[in-house]
């Protein structure tokens, strides 16, 4: 995608791997569990501020979820996501076969490697 085609004002906003994983863990696991725990205890104790605390907590979790979504979207549309290319060639039965994989650098600490598929007839 060229810069002219990319109209997303948040493009390029990508959280680093470790920070992304920590924020995701908090937003998906910890925060909902804490809010549920608070809601349960506050309801049992007839707390007068339950709705206020739940509203604020939900707003914070929603905001962080949007930040994660923007980061994920930016990463998925970024050329930096790929560590190299796989070249494909058509076979007689209509399938495409990988015949070469190239990469400039591969980080051994990455959990997954994503290669860009390139049709050998287009390269």
C-alpha positions as a printed NumPy array, in Angstrom:
array([[  0.   ,   0.   ,   0.   ],
       [  1.552,   3.314,  -1.009],
       [  1.521,   6.395,   1.184],
       [ -0.975,   7.998,  -1.201],
       [ -3.438,   5.127,  -0.697],
       [ -3.118,   5.04 ,   3.09 ],
       [ -5.692,   7.476,   4.484],
       [ -5.689,   6.12 ,   8.037],
       [ -4.42 ,   8.958,  10.29 ],
       [ -3.255,   6.422,  12.876],
       [ -1.254,   4.379,  10.391],
       [  2.213,   3.739,  11.643],
       [  1.062,   3.556,  15.275],
       [  2.252,   0.135,  16.335],
       [  2.934,  -0.926,  19.908],
       [  6.159,  -2.864,  20.371],
       [  5.783,  -6.636,  20.752],
       [  6.374,  -6.862,  24.524],
       [  4.285,  -3.756,  25.296],
       [  1.476,  -4.986,  23.03 ],
       [  1.432,  -8.379,  24.775],
       [  1.306,  -6.761,  28.247],
       [ -1.472,  -4.315,  27.315],
       [ -3.436,  -7.093,  25.606],
       [ -3.084,  -9.349,  28.67 ],
       [ -4.32 ,  -6.529,  30.916],
       [ -7.246,  -5.565,  28.669],
       [ -8.387,  -9.107,  27.872],
       [ -7.727, -10.929,  31.168],
       [ -6.912,  -8.749,  34.174],
       [ -9.173,  -5.7  ,  33.817],
       [-12.426,  -7.614,  33.155],
       [-11.642,  -9.959,  36.053],
       [-10.96 ,  -7.027,  38.39 ],
       [-14.157,  -5.236,  37.34 ],
       [-16.185,  -8.413,  37.812],
       [-14.642,  -8.934,  41.258],
       [-15.356,  -5.321,  42.22 ],
       [-18.924,  -5.487,  40.903],
       [-19.643,  -8.689,  42.805],
       [-18.243,  -7.432,  46.109],
       [-19.772,  -3.95 ,  45.754],
       [-23.187,  -5.436,  44.984],
       [-23.028,  -7.734,  48.006],
       [-22.033,  -4.768,  50.211],
       [-24.649,  -2.455,  48.632],
       [-21.996,   0.124,  47.672],
       [-23.435,   3.398,  46.43 ],
       [-20.658,   3.996,  43.855],
       [-20.831,   0.711,  41.969],
       [-22.277,   2.168,  38.779],
       [-19.738,   5.021,  38.733],
       [-16.733,   2.745,  39.206],
       [-18.028,   0.248,  36.649],
       [-18.64 ,   3.033,  34.119],
       [-15.141,   4.458,  34.544],
       [-13.54 ,   1.01 ,  34.411],
       [-15.472,   0.066,  31.283],
       [-14.486,   3.343,  29.6  ],
       [-10.804,   2.736,  30.352],
       [-10.918,  -0.85 ,  29.072],
       [-12.752,   0.266,  25.935],
       [-10.145,   2.978,  25.274],
       [ -7.279,   0.51 ,  25.682],
       [ -9.088,  -1.955,  23.406],
       [ -9.318,   0.725,  20.708],
       [ -5.586,   1.469,  21.098],
       [ -4.866,  -2.254,  20.649],
       [ -7.141,  -2.374,  17.61 ],
       [ -5.406,   0.589,  15.963],
       [ -1.996,  -0.929,  16.663],
       [ -3.07 ,  -4.307,  15.246],
       [ -4.567,  -2.724,  12.137],
       [ -1.457,  -0.625,  11.536],
       [  0.793,  -3.661,  11.957],
       [ -1.263,  -5.826,   9.592],
       [ -1.084,  -3.194,   6.833],
       [  2.591,  -2.427,   7.404],
       [  5.314,  -3.833,   5.152],
       [  7.403,  -4.237,   8.336],
       [  5.231,  -7.205,   9.238],
       [  7.018,  -9.39 ,   6.679],
       [ 10.43 , -10.928,   7.334],
       [ 10.896, -11.945,   3.72 ],
       [  9.2  , -13.286,   0.614],
       [  8.025, -16.649,  -0.643],
       [  7.946, -17.056,  -4.389],
       [  5.089, -19.065,  -5.86 ],
       [  4.912, -20.815,  -9.198],
       [  1.794, -22.349, -10.762],
       [  1.532, -26.108, -11.19 ],
       [ -0.321, -28.051, -13.885],
       [ -3.171, -28.865, -11.508],
       [ -3.861, -25.188, -10.679],
       [ -2.087, -25.066,  -7.338],
       [  0.809, -22.745,  -6.616],
       [  3.981, -24.205,  -5.207],
       [  6.507, -22.4  ,  -3.02 ],
       [  9.901, -22.722,  -4.574],
       [ 12.033, -20.181,  -2.763],
       [ 12.006, -18.316,   0.526],
       [ 14.16 , -15.236,   1.023],
       [ 14.787, -13.098,   4.079],
       [ 17.24 , -10.355,   4.925],
       [ 16.98 , -10.828,   8.673],
       [ 15.079, -13.139,  10.953],
       [ 14.758, -12.289,  14.635],
       [ 15.115, -15.558,  16.569],
       [ 13.004, -14.057,  19.392],
       [  9.89 , -13.71 ,  17.221],
       [  7.048, -16.114,  17.963],
       [  6.048, -16.291,  14.311],
       [  7.512, -15.436,  10.928],
       [  5.34 , -13.879,   8.233],
       [  6.478, -13.995,   4.612],
       [  4.935, -12.049,   1.76 ],
       [  3.689, -14.351,  -1.023],
       [  4.945, -13.224,  -4.429],
       [  3.677, -14.747,  -7.669],
       [  6.77 , -15.757,  -9.678],
       [  5.038, -14.661, -12.872],
       [  4.692, -11.106, -11.527],
       [  8.261, -10.685, -10.244]])
